[in-house]
Amino acid sequence: MVLNFITIDNLHKAMKTLKTMGYLVECMQVAVSKTVGSSYMLKAQNPIFIVTATKVN
């Protein structure tokens, strides 16, 4: 199962619920990069969180 969120509240609720249901839960954050001169800068605005959940027996 893969879920994505933009708010911390929804992220926390989903992770807590999935853990109580017996899932192994992992969270990743995605950042958008922007070209600045010849380099790339990661923007901290509007982070996206992706949660993966794997059912554990």
Secondary structure, DSSP 8 states (H G I E B T S, - for coil): -EEEESSHHHHHHHHHHHHHTTEEEEEEEEEEEEEETTEEEEEEEEEEEEEEEEE--
